[in-house]
Amino acid sequence: MTDIGKDIERPLGQAVRPPRAAGKLSGGAIMATVAVLVVAGISGAIALREKPFRKPQEVAVSTPKVTAAAEPAAAPPALAPAAPKPEAPVKSGGPQIIHVQTEEGDGPPKAAMVIRDPSTVGQNLKVAHIPDKALIEASETGPLPVRAADGRRPFDVYARPWSGGRGARVAIVIGGLSVSQTGTQAAIAKLPAEVTLAFAPQGNSIGRWMQAARQSGHEIVMQVPLEPFDYPKVNPGRNTLTVAASADENLKSLHWALSRTTNYTGVMNYMGARFSADAAAMEPFIAELGKRGLAYIDDGSSARSLAPDLALKDGVP
């Protein structure tokens, strides 16, 4: 009855499988085992074989011939080391001259470079009204500014000391001084020392006003009359430098203006729109300023002025 109940509960179409006999191997497993044993046997036979299947290539080895080494040649006698050149003693403090050696050889350099501390070149403000004799050249018209034998320029010596301020700086120049006595006196007394004063060469008592301005701490420049357009109807004054004049004539007029006083750092144009636009007239004028160590201040009244390019060419500040 028990077996009949189990048959009734079993789903239709599923017959009872007979149990597999334990410990019985299939034919496929036996064949795989035999194949593994055969491969292992062949591999062992190959590994234990004395002579390989392929004969290795023979390597030819050459034996170099050993010859007796040649005797070394006698070494040349050692040259005595050259004695070092004595160095020039270095002075401490003050301006120094540094010689820069060129690539042409061991000969003396053709030029020298002078490096100075700007703070040691300028005048003391207590004696700023006294001309430096080393910066003066005597002439028929009066003392002319000139570079000193040690290379110092009037531009460096008579310049106002740097205040040490940083950032953008604005230069203020008041021109036409010495023409009016009361106006000149008021400008020197009331304007700050940082304002630069420009003196007209046609004025009076320029030497006295120069000393007063320098004692008050002002930096000064000299104005030079240059030919404007529509000259001589528009006339800057006597001894005006013109385009029609020769270079020698213009230099003579320039020397007259420069000799009116001393202790100034440079030159500023008075008019001169036509003159400053003419290369033939401006070149000797700017070159003379550079030779004497003076600066040139262009008032900017003419957009065609050649002063910036010529000043850069001749080393004019």
Buried (B, 14 or more C-beta within 10 A) or exposed (E): EEEEEEEEEEEEEEEEEEEEEEEEEEEEEEEEEEEEEEEEEEEEEEEEEEEEEEEEEEEEEEEEEEEEEEEEEEEEEEEEEEEEEEEEEEEEEEBEEEEEEEEEEEEEEEEEEEEBEEEEBBBEBEEBBBBBEEBBEEEEBBBBBBBBEEBBBBBBBBBBBEEEEEEEEEEEBBBBBBBBEEEBEEBBEEBEEBBBBBBBBBBEEBBEBBBBBBBBBBBBBBBBBBBBEEBEEEEBBEBBBBBEBEBEEBBBBBBBBBBBBBBBBBBBBBBBBBBBBBEEBBBBBBBBBBEBBBBBBBBEEBEEBBBEEBBEEBEBB
